[in-house]
Amino acid sequence: MKTKFILTVSVAACSFVFGQNTPSKVIPGKSGLHAEFLRFDKNGPTFQGSPVLLDERSEKLSPGQARKLGLETDKLGFETHRFQQTVNDIPVEYGMMAVQTKNGKIVGQSGKWVLKVPSGVEKKSNISEEIALQNALNFVGAEQYKWQNKEEEDFIKKETKDDNASFAPKGEIVYYSDPTDETLKDLKLAYKFDIYAEKPLSRQYVFVDAKNGKVLGMDAIIHDVNTPGTATTGYSGNRNIVTDSYNGSYRLRETGRNGGTSVETYNLKKGTSYASAVDFTDTDNVWNNVNTNKDQYATDAHWGAEMTVDYLFTKFGRKSIDNNHFAIKSYVHYSTNYFNAFWDGSRMTYGDGSSSTNGGKPLTAIDVCGHEITHGMTSKTANLVYQREPGALNEGFSDIFGNSIERWARPTQASWTLGEDFSYVIRDMANPNAYSQPDTYLGTYWKTATTSGCASPSQANDYCGVHTNSGVLNFWYYLLVTGGSGTNDNGFAYNVSGIGLDKAAAIAYRTLTTYLISTSTYANARTYSLQAATDLYGAGSNEVTQVTNAWNAVGVGGGTSPAGLIATAATNESPYAISPNPATDRFSVVFNGKAGKGTVEVMNLTGRKELSEKVNLTDGANRLDIQLPSNMLPGVYIVTVNGQKAGNLIKK
């Protein structure tokens, strides 16, 4: 009885403390979800080890049930606590909240959190883990897996210093909903497996329905540098590196960088077994090992990793990718004729290139190093799922920091392209269109999830355009750094004044590591980057203005031309005009029609209806005034009248 009484008092006290605070800013979530964004400018609630849930009717706050994912502290004195939601003590795969605190008080939080758990959601699995795993393996369909290789099994035990460590997948029970399910209404109890295949190479999370054994989805863990057929490499000339002394020689290993981070580089000798990798060595620590094996490029990988670690520490005080001295291990000379480089969730791997594509030059450029290691940092922070818009953001942030690290470490050789060092450019951040990437959201070259070949995410279709649609974020960053003017694919004339590399990088870094979550979209990136700029430089600052201008320039949350739409309608090129556009809470559709009943619908880009309203039409000119739902998120939506597309609407 005494224990029960104390527990009850504790809960009541907790509710009382939370209930006294009202957020100054609220961005509502989708139907059934908690608010996407809260901000407490003054006197926020005391942080008690969990996210807070806001009852928007009573304005009361209560604690949310979750498991802790991580904690980081930044130079502004903010702490970011990341949580994964649990339901029935089971984690919700894409239910994540990032809570920002300062001096023990919550100042804000962002994320996706289920308030209304679907009725009838399963609590116990109906199939065994063994059956689920077999279904997952059938889905992957590899010839050979890591755990079937004794050398690799011995390697993982040695690497982790854990005799029980294994590549063999173990099922974790989670609630899974496809990343495109914006409201998390379709939660299914699932087994989650981490499956690492050797032949052909792949590593991914596979989710298997715990009720019927159906494969529900996957999330790629290996994030490679390029789409099939393209890659980047480069040479940085003579550089200073740090190695260690071993057995009367020197090897490419360093311990204790920036207070404790290890940087290690190994030789796979054209094999694919990490267990068989050996050290690169040199007798006098003057690494001029130019030979037919191309061992000189191992120092590019080593120096690139050192510069990436140094950049994160110098600019942001970050101690490696996890902010806790995660060891950066690079493996060079992977396989033969292998034209790629990748981060596999634990380590960097570099192929030697393809003789038919780039003359067999190893892919150890510094921008590739920075790009791939940033994938590791993303996995430790926002953990952006590797498909569709979150995947495009994942790739875009890797390009952003790969390029920024290159500019910082070797400014005289820097450019806005990737792959320029070996005359095989694959992306241009200053001109994405030049390499078939969009510079405007939904604009030319944008790859949508409804186009042929993208019905489901897979490596074959580039996980629905992650390396293509990243061009929008790349161009946003280029404009934010350098400035620029022009007209985007929406006919919007823009003018951005650049704020410089350091400020732009600081805003991008804070957006990624403090606010974004696994299923964040471009609309979320706009919202959170504006908050990041406000945190760093103040509300109403020039930096906030230019972040806004840059997003408008690339058509995210702005960057349309309402006047142009009206003019088009007047010249009969389109029978519809939508205004205002962007809209805040309502918009109008103007067109000529015939008398009768009609329907106006607003859909998001996945085809989900956000609004359907019956209207009465008249002969001749019609003006329909439509009220938007209060919980409708910022973004781009499709407006139809009687099933005919009237145009795109941007919700601010």
C-alpha positions in Angstrom: 0.0 0.0 0.0 2.8 2.4 0.8 4.5 1.8 -2.5 1.2 2.4 -4.3 0.6 5.6 -2.5 4.0 7.0 -3.3 3.6 6.1 -7.0 0.3 7.8 -7.2 1.6 11.0 -5.5 4.6 11.0 -7.9 2.3 10.8 -11.0 0.0 13.5 -9.6 3.0 15.8 -8.9 4.4 15.1 -12.4 1.0 16.0 -14.0 0.8 19.2 -11.9 4.3 20.3 -12.9 3.7 19.6 -16.6 0.2 21.1 -16.6 1.4 24.6 -15.7 3.2 25.4 -18.9 1.8 26.5 -22.3 3.9 26.4 -25.5 4.3 29.7 -27.4 4.3 27.9 -30.7 2.5 24.8 -31.8 2.5 23.1 -35.3 -0.3 20.5 -35.1 0.4 16.9 -36.2 -1.6 14.9 -38.6 -4.9 13.3 -37.5 -4.2 11.0 -34.6 -0.7 12.3 -34.0 0.8 14.7 -31.4 1.8 18.2 -32.4 4.8 18.0 -34.8 6.5 20.9 -33.2 6.3 22.7 -29.8 8.3 25.7 -28.7 8.5 27.2 -25.1 10.1 30.6 -25.4 9.8 31.4 -21.7 9.4 29.3 -18.6 9.2 25.9 -20.2 8.3 22.8 -18.2 10.9 21.0 -16.2 12.4 18.1 -18.1 11.7 14.9 -16.3 13.3 12.4 -18.6 10.6 12.0 -21.3 8.8 13.9 -24.0 5.8 16.0 -23.0 2.4 15.4 -24.7 0.1 18.5 -25.1 -3.6 18.2 -24.9 -4.5 21.0 -27.2 -8.0 21.5 -25.8 -7.0 21.8 -22.1 -3.5 23.0 -22.9 -2.3 20.5 -20.2 1.0 18.6 -20.6 1.7 15.0 -19.6 4.7 12.7 -20.0 5.0 10.4 -22.9 6.1 6.7 -22.8 9.3 6.1 -24.6 12.8 4.6 -24.6 15.8 6.9 -24.7 17.9 6.8 -27.9 20.6 9.4 -27.2 21.7 12.7 -25.7 23.8 15.5 -27.2 24.9 18.9 -25.9 25.7 21.8 -28.3 27.7 25.0 -28.0 24.6 27.0 -27.2 24.0 25.0 -24.0 21.1 23.1 -25.5 20.7 19.4 -24.9 18.9 17.3 -27.5 17.3 14.1 -26.1 16.0 11.6 -28.7 13.2 9.2 -27.8 11.5 6.4 -29.5 7.8 6.0 -28.7 6.7 2.7 -27.1 3.2 1.2 -27.2 2.6 -1.8 -25.0 6.3 -1.5 -24.1 7.0 -2.2 -27.8 8.9 0.4 -29.8 7.1 2.2 -32.7 9.7 2.1 -35.5 9.1 5.6 -36.9 7.6 7.2 -33.7 10.4 9.5 -32.7 10.7 12.8 -30.7 13.6 15.1 -30.3 13.4 17.1 -27.1 15.5 20.2 -26.7 16.3 21.4 -23.2 18.3 24.1 -21.5 19.1 24.5 -17.9 16.8 21.6 -17.0 13.8 23.2 -18.9 12.2 22.0 -22.1 12.5 24.7 -24.8 11.0 22.7 -27.6 10.5 19.3 -29.2 9.9 18.0 -32.7 8.8 14.7 -34.1 6.1 12.2 -34.9 4.1 10.6 -32.0 1.0 8.4 -32.1 -1.8 9.7 -29.8 -4.5 7.4 -30.9 -3.3 3.9 -31.1 -5.2 1.9 -33.8 -7.8 -0.3 -32.3 -7.1 -4.0 -32.5 -3.4 -3.6 -32.8 -1.6 -6.9 -32.1 0.3 -7.3 -28.9 1.8 -10.8 -29.4 3.3 -12.5 -32.5 1.5 -15.4 -34.2 4.5 -16.8 -35.9 7.9 -17.8 -34.6 11.1 -15.7 -35.1 12.5 -18.6 -37.1 9.7 -18.4 -39.7 9.9 -14.6 -39.8 13.6 -14.8 -40.4 13.3 -17.3 -43.2 10.8 -15.0 -44.9 13.1 -12.1 -44.5 16.0 -14.1 -46.0 13.8 -15.2 -48.9 13.1 -11.5 -49.5 16.8 -10.6 -49.5 17.6 -13.6 -51.7 21.4 -13.4 -51.2 23.8 -16.3 -52.1 25.9 -15.8 -49.0 25.6 -13.9 -45.7 28.2 -12.5 -43.3 27.4 -15.0 -40.5 28.0 -17.9 -42.8 31.7 -16.8 -43.0 33.7 -17.9 -40.0 36.4 -15.3 -40.6 33.8 -12.6 -40.5 32.2 -14.0 -37.3 35.6 -14.0 -35.7 36.2 -10.5 -36.9 33.0 -9.0 -35.4 33.8 -10.6 -32.0 37.3 -9.1 -32.1 36.1 -5.7 -33.4 33.4 -5.3 -30.7 35.4 -7.1 -28.0 32.3 -9.3 -27.4 32.6 -13.0 -27.6 28.9 -13.2 -28.2 28.8 -10.8 -31.1 27.6 -12.1 -34.4 26.4 -10.9 -37.8 23.5 -13.4 -37.4 20.2 -11.5 -37.3 18.1 -11.5 -34.2 14.5 -10.5 -34.4 13.3 -7.4 -32.5 9.6 -6.9 -32.0 8.4 -3.5 -33.1 5.3 -1.7 -34.4 6.0 -0.9 -38.1 4.2 1.4 -40.5 5.4 2.2 -43.9 7.4 5.5 -43.9 4.9 7.0 -46.3 2.1 6.5 -43.7 2.0 10.1 -42.5 -0.4 9.4 -39.6 1.0 6.0 -38.4 -2.5 4.6 -38.5 -1.4 1.3 -40.1 0.7 0.0 -37.3 1.5 -3.6 -37.5 3.4 -5.8 -35.0 6.6 -6.9 -36.8 9.9 -8.6 -36.5 12.8 -6.4 -37.3 16.0 -8.1 -38.7 19.4 -6.6 -39.5 20.5 -8.7 -42.5 24.0 -8.3 -43.8 24.6 -10.1 -47.1 28.0 -10.8 -48.6 27.0 -11.9 -52.1 25.6 -9.8 -53.6 26.5 -7.1 -51.1 23.7 -5.5 -49.1 22.7 -4.6 -45.6 19.2 -3.7 -44.6 16.5 -3.8 -41.9 13.7 -6.1 -43.0 10.3 -5.9 -41.3 8.2 -9.1 -41.2 4.5 -9.1 -40.1 4.4 -11.0 -36.8 0.9 -12.1 -37.6 1.1 -13.6 -41.1 4.8 -13.6 -42.0 4.5 -11.1 -44.9 7.4 -8.8 -45.5 6.2 -5.3 -44.8 9.2 -3.2 -45.8 12.9 -2.6 -45.6 15.3 0.2 -44.8 18.7 0.2 -46.4 21.7 0.5 -44.0 24.4 0.6 -46.6 24.4 4.1 -47.9 26.6 4.3 -51.0 28.1 7.3 -52.7 26.5 7.0 -56.0 23.7 5.6 -58.1 24.7 2.6 -60.3 27.3 3.7 -62.9 28.5 6.8 -61.2 31.0 7.5 -58.4 33.5 10.0 -57.0 37.2 9.9 -56.3 40.0 12.3 -56.0 43.5 13.0 -54.9 44.5 15.6 -52.4 48.2 15.7 -53.0 50.7 15.7 -50.2 49.1 16.1 -46.8 50.1 15.7 -43.2 48.7 12.6 -41.5 49.0 10.9 -38.1 49.9 7.3 -37.8 51.3 5.0 -35.0 54.5 3.1 -34.5 54.2 -0.7 -34.5 56.8 -3.5 -34.7 59.5 -1.1 -35.9 57.3 0.3 -38.6 54.3 2.6 -39.0 50.7 1.8 -39.8 47.7 3.9 -40.7 46.1 4.0 -37.3 45.6 6.8 -34.9 44.1 6.8 -31.4 43.0 9.7 -29.3 42.2 12.3 -32.0 40.4 15.3 -30.5 40.5 13.7 -27.1 39.7 10.1 -27.9 38.6 9.2 -31.4 40.4 6.4 -33.3 41.0 6.7 -37.0 42.1 3.4 -38.6 42.6 2.5 -42.3 43.0 -1.1 -43.5 43.8 -3.0 -46.7 41.3 -5.5 -48.0 43.8 -6.5 -50.8 40.9 -6.7 -53.4 39.0 -9.1 -51.2 35.6 -8.6 -49.5 36.3 -10.2 -46.1 36.9 -7.6 -43.3 38.4 -10.4 -41.2 41.2 -10.7 -43.8 42.1 -7.1 -43.9 45.6 -6.1 -42.9 47.4 -2.9 -42.0 49.0 -0.5 -44.5 52.6 -0.1 -43.3 55.6 2.2 -44.0 59.1 1.9 -42.7 59.9 5.6 -42.3 56.5 7.3 -41.9 56.9 9.1 -45.3 54.0 7.6 -47.1 55.1 7.7 -50.8 53.9 4.2 -51.6 53.2 4.7 -55.2 52.9 1.2 -56.7 50.8 -1.0 -59.0 48.5 -1.8 -56.1 47.6 1.9 -55.8 48.4 1.9 -52.1 49.1 5.7 -52.3 45.3 6.2 -52.2 45.0 4.6 -48.8 46.4 7.9 -47.4 43.6 9.8 -49.1 41.1 7.7 -47.1 43.0 8.1 -43.9 43.5 11.9 -44.3 39.9 12.4 -45.4 38.6 10.6 -42.3 40.9 12.7 -40.1 39.7 15.9 -41.7 36.1 14.9 -41.3 36.6 14.2 -37.6 38.5 17.5 -37.3 35.8 19.5 -39.1 33.0 18.2 -36.9 35.1 18.9 -33.7 36.4 22.3 -34.8 33.1 23.7 -36.1 30.6 22.0 -33.8 32.5 20.6 -30.9 31.3 17.1 -32.0 33.4 14.1 -30.9 33.1 11.9 -33.9 29.8 10.8 -35.5 28.1 9.8 -32.3 29.6 12.7 -30.2 31.2 10.0 -28.1 34.4 9.2 -30.0 33.0 6.5 -32.3 36.0 4.9 -34.1 36.2 5.7 -37.8 37.5 2.7 -39.6 38.2 2.7 -43.4 38.7 -0.3 -45.6 40.5 0.3 -48.9 40.9 -2.0 -52.0 37.5 -3.6 -51.7 36.9 -6.3 -54.4 37.9 -5.9 -58.0 36.5 -3.5 -60.6 34.3 -2.1 -57.9 33.1 1.4 -58.7 31.6 2.5 -55.4 32.2 3.5 -51.8 29.8 3.0 -48.9 29.1 3.3 -45.2 27.6 0.0 -44.0 26.4 1.2 -40.6 29.7 0.6 -38.9 32.6 1.3 -41.2 33.8 2.9 -44.4 34.6 0.8 -47.5 36.2 2.0 -50.8 36.4 0.2 -54.1 39.2 0.7 -56.5 37.0 2.0 -59.3 36.3 0.5 -62.7 38.8 0.3 -65.5 36.0 0.8 -68.0 34.5 3.8 -66.3 37.2 5.9 -64.6 40.5 4.1 -65.3 40.4 2.2 -62.1 41.0 5.0 -59.7 40.1 4.3 -56.0 37.2 6.2 -54.6 39.0 7.8 -51.7 38.3 11.5 -52.4 37.8 13.8 -49.4 34.3 14.8 -50.4 33.4 11.1 -50.6 34.9 10.5 -47.2 32.9 13.4 -45.7 29.8 12.3 -47.5 29.9 8.7 -46.3 30.9 9.4 -42.8 28.1 12.0 -42.6 25.7 9.0 -43.3 27.1 7.6 -40.1 26.4 10.8 -38.2 22.9 10.9 -39.6 22.3 7.4 -38.4 23.3 8.5 -34.9 21.0 11.6 -34.9 18.0 12.1 -37.2 18.3 8.5 -38.6 16.5 9.5 -41.8 15.0 6.5 -43.4 16.7 5.7 -46.7 13.9 6.1 -49.2 11.7 8.8 -50.8 12.0 12.3 -49.3 13.7 11.3 -46.0 16.3 9.4 -48.1 16.8 12.4 -50.4 17.4 14.6 -47.3 19.8 11.9 -46.0 21.8 12.0 -49.3 21.6 15.8 -49.5 23.0 16.4 -46.0 25.8 14.0 -46.9 26.6 16.0 -50.0 26.3 19.2 -47.9 28.9 18.1 -45.4 31.1 16.3 -47.8 31.4 19.5 -49.8 31.8 21.7 -46.7 34.6 19.5 -45.4 36.3 19.6 -48.7 36.1 23.5 -48.8 37.4 23.6 -45.2 40.3 21.2 -45.6 41.5 22.1 -49.1 39.8 25.4 -50.2 42.1 25.9 -53.2 40.8 22.7 -54.9 37.1 22.9 -53.8 34.2 23.2 -56.2 30.4 22.6 -56.0 30.7 19.4 -58.1 31.2 15.8 -56.9 33.6 13.7 -58.9 35.5 16.6 -60.5 38.9 15.3 -59.4 38.8 12.3 -61.8 36.8 14.1 -64.5 33.6 12.1 -63.9 31.2 14.6 -62.3 28.0 13.0 -61.0 26.4 15.9 -59.2 26.6 19.7 -59.3 25.2 21.4 -56.2 25.2 24.8 -58.0 23.4 23.4 -61.1 21.6 20.1 -60.3 19.8 20.1 -63.6 23.1 19.6 -65.4 23.2 16.0 -64.1 19.4 15.3 -64.2 18.6 16.3 -60.7 15.9 18.8 -59.7 16.7 22.2 -58.4 13.0 22.8 -57.6 10.7 20.7 -55.4 8.5 18.6 -57.8 10.2 20.4 -60.7 12.2 19.1 -63.7 13.8 15.7 -63.0 12.0 15.2 -59.7 11.3 11.5 -59.2 8.0 10.8 -57.6 6.8 7.7 -55.8 4.0 7.3 -58.4 6.3 7.1 -61.5 7.0 3.8 -63.2 9.6 1.7 -61.3 9.1 3.3 -57.9 6.0 1.5 -56.6 8.2 0.3 -53.7 11.7 1.3 -52.5 14.6 -0.9 -53.7 18.2 -0.5 -54.7 17.2 -0.9 -58.3 15.1 2.2 -58.4 17.5 4.1 -56.1 15.1 3.8 -53.2 12.6 6.1 -55.0 15.1 8.8 -56.0 17.3 9.4 -53.0 20.3 10.4 -55.2 18.0 12.4 -57.6 15.7 14.4 -55.3 18.6 15.4 -53.1 19.4 18.0 -55.7 16.7 20.3 -54.1 18.5 20.3 -50.8 21.9 20.7 -52.5 20.7 23.8 -54.4 19.1 25.3 -51.3 22.5 25.0 -49.5 24.4 26.4 -52.5 22.1 29.5 -52.6 22.3 29.9 -48.8 26.1 29.9 -48.9 26.7 32.0 -52.0 23.5 33.7 -52.8 21.9 33.9 -56.3 18.9 35.0 -58.3 16.8 33.5 -61.0 13.4 31.9 -61.8 12.5 28.4 -60.5 10.5 25.8 -62.3 7.3 27.3 -60.8 7.9 30.6 -62.5 8.9 32.2 -59.2 11.6 34.9 -59.4 13.9 34.6 -56.4 16.8 36.5 -54.9 18.9 35.1 -52.1 21.8 36.9 -50.4 24.4 34.4 -49.3 25.3 34.1 -45.6 28.6 32.2 -46.2 29.8 28.7 -45.6 30.2 28.7 -41.8 26.7 30.1 -41.0 25.0 27.9 -43.6 26.8 24.8 -42.4 25.9 25.6 -38.8 22.2 25.9 -39.7 22.3 22.7 -41.7 24.1 20.9 -38.9 21.6 22.0 -36.2 18.7 21.1 -38.4 20.0 17.6 -38.9 21.3 16.8 -35.4 18.7 18.7 -33.3 15.3 18.7 -35.0 14.9 16.2 -37.9 13.6 12.7 -37.2 13.5 9.5 -39.3 10.6 10.3 -41.5 11.1 14.0 -41.9 10.2 15.5 -45.3 11.3 18.6 -47.2 8.5 20.6 -45.5 9.8 19.5 -42.1 13.3 20.5 -43.2 12.1 24.0 -44.0 10.3 24.4 -40.6 13.2 23.1 -38.6 16.0 24.9 -40.4 14.1 28.2 -39.7 14.0 27.3 -36.1 17.7 26.3 -36.2 18.6 29.7 -37.7 16.5 31.4 -35.1 18.3 29.5 -32.3 21.7 30.5 -33.7 21.1 34.1 -34.9 17.8 35.3 -33.5 14.3 35.8 -34.7 14.0 38.2 -37.6 17.7 38.0 -38.3 19.1 38.2 -41.9 20.1 34.6 -41.6 16.4 33.6 -40.9 15.4 35.7 -43.9 17.9 34.1 -46.3 16.9 30.6 -45.1 13.4 31.5 -46.0 14.4 33.0 -49.4 16.5 29.9 -50.2 13.6 27.5 -49.5 11.3 29.7 -51.6 13.8 29.6 -54.4 13.7 25.8 -54.5 9.9 25.7 -54.1 9.6 24.3 -50.6 6.9 26.0 -48.7 6.9 28.9 -51.1 8.4 29.8 -54.5 5.2 29.7 -56.6 3.9 32.6 -58.6 0.2 33.3 -57.9 0.2 36.1 -60.3 1.5 33.8 -63.0 -1.2 31.3 -62.3 -3.9 33.9 -62.6 -2.4 35.1 -65.8 -2.3 31.6 -67.2 -5.9 31.0 -66.4 -6.8 34.3 -68.1 -5.1 33.2 -71.3 -6.9 29.8 -71.2 -3.7 27.8 -70.8 -5.4 26.4 -67.7 -9.0 26.9 -66.6 -8.1 27.2 -62.9 -6.4 29.8 -60.7 -5.5 29.1 -57.1 -4.9 32.0 -54.6 -3.4 32.8 -52.3 -0.6 30.4 -53.0 1.2 29.7 -50.7 -1.8 29.6 -48.3 -2.1 29.7 -44.5 -5.6 28.5 -43.6 -7.8 28.9 -46.7 -7.6 29.3 -50.5 -9.8 30.0 -53.4 -10.2 28.3 -56.8 -11.4 30.5 -59.7 -12.6 29.0 -63.0 -15.5 28.9 -65.5 -17.9 26.1 -65.1 -21.4 24.8 -65.5 -24.2 24.7 -62.9 -24.4 21.6 -60.8 -22.9 19.7 -57.9 -19.1 19.5 -57.5 -16.3 18.3 -55.3 -13.1 19.9 -54.4 -10.4 17.6 -53.0 -6.9 18.3 -51.6 -4.4 15.4 -51.6 -0.8 15.0 -50.5 1.8 13.8 -52.8 1.3 10.1 -51.8 -2.4 10.4 -52.9 -3.8 10.6 -49.4 -6.9 12.9 -49.2 -6.5 15.7 -46.7 -9.8 17.4 -47.6 -12.9 16.6 -49.7 -15.7 19.2 -49.8 -19.0 19.2 -51.7 -19.7 22.5 -53.5 -22.4 24.1 -55.7 -21.3 25.3 -59.1 -22.9 28.0 -61.3 -22.8 28.7 -65.0 -19.9 30.9 -65.9 -17.4 32.3 -63.4 -17.0 30.3 -60.1 -15.0 31.3 -57.0 -14.8 28.5 -54.4 -13.5 29.5 -51.0 -12.0 26.4 -49.2 -11.0 26.2 -45.5 -8.0 24.0 -44.8 -7.9 21.6 -41.9 -6.3 23.1 -38.8 -3.9 20.1 -38.5 -2.7 20.2 -42.1 1.1 20.2 -42.2 3.1 22.6 -44.4 4.0 21.2 -47.8 2.9 20.8 -51.4 -0.6 19.4 -52.1 -2.7 18.7 -55.3 -6.0 20.4 -55.7 -8.7 18.8 -57.9 -12.2 20.0 -58.9 -14.5 17.1 -60.0 -11.5 14.9 -60.4 -9.6 17.3 -62.7 -6.4 18.7 -61.4 -6.7 22.4 -60.7 -3.0 22.8 -59.7 -0.6 22.5 -56.8 -1.2 24.3 -53.5 1.6 25.1 -51.1 0.5 25.2 -47.4 2.6 27.5 -45.3 
